[in-house]
Each structure stands twice: as structure tokens, then as C-alpha cells.
Amino acid sequence: MPELKNKTWKESLKSRKYDEHKHCMVCGRAVPMDRDFCTQDCKEKYSSADKKKGRSSTIQIVVLVVVMIFTMLVVPRLLG
């Protein structure tokens, strides 16, 4: 360990050898290159969050369209 004292932290990280890996998209644990998630639980959490995000986007679009229609049709009648 004495040789690490003379190196910066970046240099000490470069000198360590790790197998090629990537990180779980949910929890950040190291996983092999051929996988995206570390466990089935993380995969289900990601899938659930993705569905909620899609639903939320759809609701936002519908609300925006309703507000635009209201603005284009109702407001001119109220002012005119």
C-alpha cells in the first residue's frame, strides 16, 4: 500500500484491474456485460417504473390537448 500514497486517487483507480462489467440500471451493482439488471427484482422495478412513466406522459398529453381546445374554443366566446 505505500506505493498508493504517492499516486493521485485517479491514478490508483487506473492501476487496479477489474473484469469488464457494467452496472445495474436500478441499484448500480456491478453486473456482467451481457446483463442489464442484477436480479429479477430490479428488472421488475425498472419495468414498473417505465410503465408509470409512460402512463404519466400520456396523461400530460391529454391534459395539454384539453387545455388547448378549451383555450381555442371557449375563451374567444367568453371575450367576444
C-alpha positions in Angstrom: 0.0 0.0 0.0 2.9 2.5 0.4 3.0 2.9 -3.4 -0.5 4.3 -3.4 0.4 7.3 -1.2 2.5 8.8 -4.0 -0.3 8.5 -6.6 -3.4 10.5 -7.0 -6.7 8.8 -6.5 -7.4 8.7 -10.2 -4.0 7.0 -10.9 -4.7 4.5 -8.1 -8.0 3.6 -9.8 -6.4 3.1 -13.2 -3.8 0.7 -11.7 -6.5 -1.6 -10.4 -7.6 -4.3 -12.7 -11.3 -5.2 -12.9 -13.1 -7.5 -15.2 -15.2 -5.8 -17.8 -18.6 -5.0 -16.4 -21.5 -2.5 -16.4 -23.9 -1.5 -13.6 -27.5 -2.5 -12.8 -29.8 0.1 -14.2 -31.8 0.2 -10.9 -29.4 -0.3 -7.9 -26.0 0.3 -9.5 -24.4 -3.0 -8.6 -21.7 -4.4 -11.0 -23.2 -6.9 -13.4 -21.7 -8.9 -16.4 -21.6 -7.2 -19.8 -24.4 -9.4 -21.1 -27.0 -8.4 -18.5 -28.7 -5.1 -17.7 -30.0 -6.0 -14.2 -28.5 -7.8 -11.2 -31.7 -9.5 -10.0 -35.2 -10.3 -11.3 -36.5 -7.8 -8.6 -34.5 -5.0 -10.1 -35.8 -5.9 -13.6 -39.4 -5.8 -12.3 -38.9 -2.5 -10.5 -37.5 -1.0 -13.8 -40.4 -2.3 -15.8 -42.9 -1.0 -13.3 -41.3 2.5 -13.2 -41.2 2.5 -17.0 -44.9 1.8 -17.3 -45.7 4.5 -14.7 -43.6 7.0 -16.7 -45.4 6.1 -19.9 -48.8 6.5 -18.2 -47.8 9.8 -16.8 -46.7 11.1 -20.2 -50.0 10.0 -21.8 -51.9 11.9 -19.0 -49.9 15.0 -19.5 -50.5 15.0 -23.3 -54.3 14.5 -22.8 -54.4 17.4 -20.3 -52.4 19.6 -22.7 -54.8 18.9 -25.6 -57.9 19.6 -23.4 -56.4 22.9 -22.3 -55.6 23.8 -25.9 -59.1 23.0 -27.0 -60.6 25.0 -24.1 -58.4 27.9 -25.0 -59.2 27.8 -28.7 -63.0 27.3 -28.4 -64.3 28.6 -25.1 -62.1 31.7 -24.4 -62.9 33.5 -27.7 -66.7 33.1 -27.0 -66.3 34.5 -23.5 -64.4 37.5 -24.8 -66.4 38.1 -27.9 
